[in-house]
Amino acid sequence: MSLGIAILNSGSSHGGGMYTASGTGLNTLSGIVCISGDTLDCPIHGINPVETGCSTILVVNGKPAVIQGSVANCGAVINSGFANGILTAS
């Protein structure tokens, strides 16, 4: 199983989805890539940053990409993302 790269609106274990996506200049066919420091809109705890990512999969502007399994500060786990496809520079 490959881990998906989180994009805007990728879901989490608490519900809600990624609220910001700062990986501007790097898009999937489905949306802009989320990177460490972007925020999750958690219906239980409000807006929380996601400080974890995976630098072995993708680094954007010096920050690791948020992937499935990354955790927001409220404890929500990112559980969806863009797993297969093409990354494009814009």
ChimeraX commands (.cxc) that place a marker at each C-alpha (Angstrom):
marker #1 position 0.00,0.00,0.00 radius 0.5
marker #1 position 1.38,3.40,-0.89 radius 0.5
marker #1 position 0.82,6.34,1.41 radius 0.5
marker #1 position -1.06,9.24,-0.13 radius 0.5
marker #1 position 0.18,12.80,-0.11 radius 0.5
marker #1 position -2.34,15.06,1.66 radius 0.5
marker #1 position -4.01,17.75,-0.41 radius 0.5
marker #1 position -6.52,20.48,0.48 radius 0.5
marker #1 position -9.61,18.85,2.11 radius 0.5
marker #1 position -7.90,15.48,2.76 radius 0.5
marker #1 position -9.78,13.87,5.65 radius 0.5
marker #1 position -8.79,12.91,9.18 radius 0.5
marker #1 position -9.74,10.47,11.93 radius 0.5
marker #1 position -11.66,13.26,13.72 radius 0.5
marker #1 position -13.60,14.25,10.60 radius 0.5
marker #1 position -13.02,17.56,8.88 radius 0.5
marker #1 position -10.17,18.02,6.46 radius 0.5
marker #1 position -6.98,19.83,5.59 radius 0.5
marker #1 position -7.77,23.54,5.77 radius 0.5
marker #1 position -4.62,24.99,4.22 radius 0.5
marker #1 position -2.25,23.74,1.53 radius 0.5
marker #1 position 0.99,25.69,1.24 radius 0.5
marker #1 position 2.72,23.55,-1.33 radius 0.5
marker #1 position 2.06,26.18,-3.95 radius 0.5
marker #1 position 3.84,25.55,-7.17 radius 0.5
marker #1 position 3.40,21.79,-6.78 radius 0.5
marker #1 position 0.01,20.28,-7.54 radius 0.5
marker #1 position -1.51,16.87,-8.02 radius 0.5
marker #1 position -4.32,16.35,-10.49 radius 0.5
marker #1 position -6.62,16.65,-7.46 radius 0.5
marker #1 position -5.22,19.71,-5.68 radius 0.5
marker #1 position -2.37,21.54,-3.98 radius 0.5
marker #1 position 0.03,19.55,-1.78 radius 0.5
marker #1 position -0.09,20.06,2.02 radius 0.5
marker #1 position 3.20,20.50,3.85 radius 0.5
marker #1 position 4.30,20.50,7.49 radius 0.5
marker #1 position 2.77,23.52,9.25 radius 0.5
marker #1 position -0.44,23.52,7.20 radius 0.5
marker #1 position -3.63,23.29,9.21 radius 0.5
marker #1 position -6.46,20.82,9.71 radius 0.5
marker #1 position -10.04,21.96,10.36 radius 0.5
marker #1 position -10.98,19.52,13.15 radius 0.5
marker #1 position -14.69,19.51,14.08 radius 0.5
marker #1 position -13.77,18.48,17.64 radius 0.5
marker #1 position -10.79,20.78,18.38 radius 0.5
marker #1 position -10.91,23.56,15.77 radius 0.5
marker #1 position -8.01,24.61,13.54 radius 0.5
marker #1 position -4.78,22.75,14.36 radius 0.5
marker #1 position -1.41,22.59,12.61 radius 0.5
marker #1 position -0.01,19.34,11.25 radius 0.5
marker #1 position 3.65,19.38,12.28 radius 0.5
marker #1 position 4.58,15.93,10.98 radius 0.5
marker #1 position 5.32,14.92,7.42 radius 0.5
marker #1 position 7.58,12.66,5.40 radius 0.5
marker #1 position 10.72,14.12,3.89 radius 0.5
marker #1 position 11.62,10.82,2.21 radius 0.5
marker #1 position 8.51,11.00,0.01 radius 0.5
marker #1 position 8.44,14.71,-0.89 radius 0.5
marker #1 position 9.88,18.03,0.31 radius 0.5
marker #1 position 8.31,21.32,-0.78 radius 0.5
marker #1 position 9.92,24.67,0.06 radius 0.5
marker #1 position 12.16,22.90,2.59 radius 0.5
marker #1 position 9.24,21.29,4.44 radius 0.5
marker #1 position 8.13,17.64,4.36 radius 0.5
marker #1 position 4.84,16.77,2.69 radius 0.5
marker #1 position 1.92,15.79,4.91 radius 0.5
marker #1 position 0.96,12.17,4.16 radius 0.5
marker #1 position -1.58,9.61,5.32 radius 0.5
marker #1 position -0.59,8.84,8.91 radius 0.5
marker #1 position 0.66,12.35,9.70 radius 0.5
marker #1 position -0.79,13.70,12.96 radius 0.5
marker #1 position -2.27,17.12,13.77 radius 0.5
marker #1 position -1.54,18.77,17.12 radius 0.5
marker #1 position -5.03,17.75,18.33 radius 0.5
marker #1 position -4.23,14.07,17.73 radius 0.5
marker #1 position -6.23,13.66,14.52 radius 0.5
marker #1 position -4.56,11.35,12.00 radius 0.5
marker #1 position -4.66,12.25,8.30 radius 0.5
marker #1 position -6.41,9.30,6.66 radius 0.5
marker #1 position -6.72,10.23,3.00 radius 0.5
marker #1 position -4.52,11.61,0.29 radius 0.5
marker #1 position -3.42,11.48,-3.33 radius 0.5
marker #1 position -1.61,8.14,-3.74 radius 0.5
marker #1 position -0.98,7.73,-7.44 radius 0.5
marker #1 position -0.54,10.13,-10.26 radius 0.5
marker #1 position 1.39,13.05,-11.57 radius 0.5
marker #1 position 2.83,16.00,-9.68 radius 0.5
marker #1 position 3.01,19.17,-11.74 radius 0.5
marker #1 position 4.80,22.45,-11.18 radius 0.5
marker #1 position 2.70,25.54,-11.71 radius 0.5
marker link #1:1,2 radius 0.2
marker link #1:2,3 radius 0.2
marker link #1:3,4 radius 0.2
marker link #1:4,5 radius 0.2
marker link #1:5,6 radius 0.2
marker link #1:6,7 radius 0.2
marker link #1:7,8 radius 0.2
marker link #1:8,9 radius 0.2
marker link #1:9,10 radius 0.2
marker link #1:10,11 radius 0.2
marker link #1:11,12 radius 0.2
marker link #1:12,13 radius 0.2
marker link #1:13,14 radius 0.2
marker link #1:14,15 radius 0.2
marker link #1:15,16 radius 0.2
marker link #1:16,17 radius 0.2
marker link #1:17,18 radius 0.2
marker link #1:18,19 radius 0.2
marker link #1:19,20 radius 0.2
marker link #1:20,21 radius 0.2
marker link #1:21,22 radius 0.2
marker link #1:22,23 radius 0.2
marker link #1:23,24 radius 0.2
marker link #1:24,25 radius 0.2
marker link #1:25,26 radius 0.2
marker link #1:26,27 radius 0.2
marker link #1:27,28 radius 0.2
marker link #1:28,29 radius 0.2
marker link #1:29,30 radius 0.2
marker link #1:30,31 radius 0.2
marker link #1:31,32 radius 0.2
marker link #1:32,33 radius 0.2
marker link #1:33,34 radius 0.2
marker link #1:34,35 radius 0.2
marker link #1:35,36 radius 0.2
marker link #1:36,37 radius 0.2
marker link #1:37,38 radius 0.2
marker link #1:38,39 radius 0.2
marker link #1:39,40 radius 0.2
marker link #1:40,41 radius 0.2
marker link #1:41,42 radius 0.2
marker link #1:42,43 radius 0.2
marker link #1:43,44 radius 0.2
marker link #1:44,45 radius 0.2
marker link #1:45,46 radius 0.2
marker link #1:46,47 radius 0.2
marker link #1:47,48 radius 0.2
marker link #1:48,49 radius 0.2
marker link #1:49,50 radius 0.2
marker link #1:50,51 radius 0.2
marker link #1:51,52 radius 0.2
marker link #1:52,53 radius 0.2
marker link #1:53,54 radius 0.2
marker link #1:54,55 radius 0.2
marker link #1:55,56 radius 0.2
marker link #1:56,57 radius 0.2
marker link #1:57,58 radius 0.2
marker link #1:58,59 radius 0.2
marker link #1:59,60 radius 0.2
marker link #1:60,61 radius 0.2
marker link #1:61,62 radius 0.2
marker link #1:62,63 radius 0.2
marker link #1:63,64 radius 0.2
marker link #1:64,65 radius 0.2
marker link #1:65,66 radius 0.2
marker link #1:66,67 radius 0.2
marker link #1:67,68 radius 0.2
marker link #1:68,69 radius 0.2
marker link #1:69,70 radius 0.2
marker link #1:70,71 radius 0.2
marker link #1:71,72 radius 0.2
marker link #1:72,73 radius 0.2
marker link #1:73,74 radius 0.2
marker link #1:74,75 radius 0.2
marker link #1:75,76 radius 0.2
marker link #1:76,77 radius 0.2
marker link #1:77,78 radius 0.2
marker link #1:78,79 radius 0.2
marker link #1:79,80 radius 0.2
marker link #1:80,81 radius 0.2
marker link #1:81,82 radius 0.2
marker link #1:82,83 radius 0.2
marker link #1:83,84 radius 0.2
marker link #1:84,85 radius 0.2
marker link #1:85,86 radius 0.2
marker link #1:86,87 radius 0.2
marker link #1:87,88 radius 0.2
marker link #1:88,89 radius 0.2
marker link #1:89,90 radius 0.2
view
